Amino acid sequence: MGGIPYFGVKFVAYALWCLFGLRLFQPSRASPVATAIGLGALRSFMGLGFGIGIWVIGSLVCSALSQLPAPSILTYLLVYVPVRWLEWPIMLVIVCSPCRSVAGFFVGLAKGDRFWRVGGIALSCLSDIPMIISLGGILPVGRFMC
């Protein structure tokens, strides 16, 4: 699977999840679809930006774990999931007004915000599956997996 289809899958998944978030946290918002498309693009580009750090940290972690079984899987779990725990709260403070606080960012405050955050992380991981399958089940550790 090439880079463009991979990012297309990510964008669509992120836009749909942001639409769900807008409907959950801002049910009276006018034109949530257009906003969700913009937020999906923002989240996709955020992943690319964080990807540089992920590439550096992931490479170091994978190297350190190279003697263990399945170092790329361990790296994925130890690097990607925590980074996504930071990426989705950034999106959360955009779609959820009560979440715009330090406590809201780190642990959540509004009804459903932890569910939405964990769902976003799960969605990010699930949307990596087409790339992993196309590479024969190999988890590539690097910046494009964001």
C-alpha positions as CSV (number, residue, x, y, z in Angstrom):
1,M,0.0,0.0,0.0
2,G,1.6,3.3,-1.1
3,G,1.8,6.4,1.0
4,I,-1.1,8.3,-0.6
5,P,-3.7,5.5,-0.1
6,Y,-2.4,5.1,3.5
7,F,-2.8,8.7,4.3
8,G,-6.2,8.7,2.5
9,V,-7.4,5.9,4.9
10,K,-6.0,7.8,7.8
11,F,-7.7,11.1,6.7
12,V,-11.1,9.5,6.2
13,A,-10.9,7.6,9.5
14,Y,-9.9,10.8,11.4
15,A,-12.5,12.9,9.7
16,L,-15.3,10.4,10.6
17,W,-14.1,10.2,14.2
18,C,-14.0,14.0,14.5
19,L,-17.5,14.1,13.1
20,F,-18.6,11.7,15.8
21,G,-16.8,13.9,18.4
22,L,-18.5,17.0,17.1
23,R,-21.9,15.4,17.3
24,L,-21.0,14.1,20.8
25,F,-19.6,17.3,22.3
26,Q,-21.3,20.0,20.1
27,P,-24.6,18.5,19.1
28,S,-26.1,21.9,18.0
29,R,-23.1,22.8,15.8
30,A,-24.0,23.9,12.3
31,S,-22.3,22.1,9.4
32,P,-20.3,19.6,11.4
33,V,-19.3,17.7,8.3
34,A,-17.2,20.6,6.9
35,T,-15.6,21.1,10.3
36,A,-14.9,17.4,10.7
37,I,-13.2,17.3,7.3
38,G,-11.0,20.2,8.4
39,L,-10.3,18.5,11.7
40,G,-9.5,15.2,9.9
41,A,-6.9,17.1,7.8
42,L,-5.5,18.7,10.9
43,R,-5.2,15.4,12.7
44,S,-3.5,13.8,9.6
45,F,-1.0,16.6,9.4
46,M,-0.5,16.5,13.2
47,G,0.5,12.8,12.7
48,L,3.0,13.8,10.1
49,G,4.5,16.4,12.4
50,F,4.7,14.0,15.4
51,G,6.0,11.4,13.0
52,I,9.5,12.9,13.0
53,G,9.8,12.4,16.8
54,I,8.2,9.0,16.5
55,W,10.8,8.0,13.9
56,V,13.7,9.0,16.2
57,I,12.3,7.6,19.4
58,G,10.9,4.5,17.6
59,S,14.2,3.7,16.0
60,L,16.0,4.0,19.4
61,V,13.4,1.9,21.2
62,C,13.4,-0.8,18.4
63,S,17.2,-1.0,18.5
64,A,17.2,-1.3,22.3
65,L,14.6,-4.1,22.1
66,S,16.2,-5.9,19.2
67,Q,17.2,-8.9,21.3
68,L,13.6,-9.5,22.5
69,P,11.0,-11.3,20.5
70,A,8.9,-9.1,18.2
71,P,10.8,-5.8,18.8
72,S,8.7,-3.9,16.2
73,I,5.4,-4.9,18.0
74,L,6.8,-3.8,21.3
75,T,8.1,-0.6,19.8
76,Y,4.7,0.1,18.3
77,L,3.0,-0.4,21.7
78,L,5.6,1.5,23.7
79,V,5.9,4.5,21.3
80,Y,2.8,4.9,19.0
81,V,0.1,4.4,21.7
82,P,1.6,6.9,24.1
83,V,2.2,9.5,21.4
84,R,-1.4,9.0,20.2
85,W,-2.5,9.6,23.9
86,L,-1.0,13.1,23.4
87,E,-2.3,13.6,19.8
88,W,-6.0,12.9,20.5
89,P,-6.3,15.2,23.6
90,I,-5.1,18.0,21.3
91,M,-8.0,17.2,19.1
92,L,-10.3,16.8,22.1
93,V,-9.7,20.4,23.3
94,I,-10.8,21.6,19.9
95,V,-14.1,19.7,19.8
96,C,-14.9,19.7,23.5
97,S,-15.1,23.1,25.3
98,P,-15.3,21.7,28.9
99,C,-12.1,19.8,28.1
100,R,-10.0,23.0,27.7
101,S,-8.1,22.7,30.9
102,V,-5.0,20.9,32.1
103,A,-7.1,18.3,33.9
104,G,-9.3,17.9,30.8
105,F,-6.3,17.5,28.6
106,F,-4.6,14.8,30.7
107,V,-7.5,12.8,32.2
108,G,-10.7,14.2,30.8
109,L,-13.7,16.0,32.3
110,A,-16.7,15.9,30.0
111,K,-19.0,13.0,29.5
112,G,-17.7,10.7,26.9
113,D,-14.3,12.4,26.4
114,R,-12.2,9.4,27.6
115,F,-14.2,7.1,25.4
116,W,-13.6,9.5,22.4
117,R,-9.9,9.7,23.2
118,V,-9.4,5.9,23.6
119,G,-11.6,5.4,20.5
120,G,-9.3,7.8,18.5
121,I,-6.2,5.9,19.6
122,A,-7.8,2.6,18.7
123,L,-8.9,4.0,15.3
124,S,-5.3,5.3,14.7
125,C,-4.0,1.8,15.4
126,L,-6.7,0.0,13.3
127,S,-6.1,2.4,10.4
128,D,-2.4,1.2,10.3
129,I,-3.6,-2.4,9.5
130,P,-3.8,-1.9,5.7
131,M,-0.2,-0.8,5.7
132,I,0.9,-3.6,7.9
133,I,-0.9,-6.2,5.7
134,S,0.6,-4.7,2.5
135,L,4.1,-5.1,4.0
136,G,3.5,-8.8,4.8
137,G,2.7,-8.4,8.5
138,I,5.8,-6.3,9.2
139,L,5.3,-3.4,11.5
140,P,7.4,-0.7,10.0
141,V,8.8,1.6,12.7
142,G,9.2,5.0,11.3
143,R,7.7,8.4,10.7
144,F,4.9,7.5,8.2
145,M,3.1,5.4,10.8
146,C,1.4,8.3,12.6
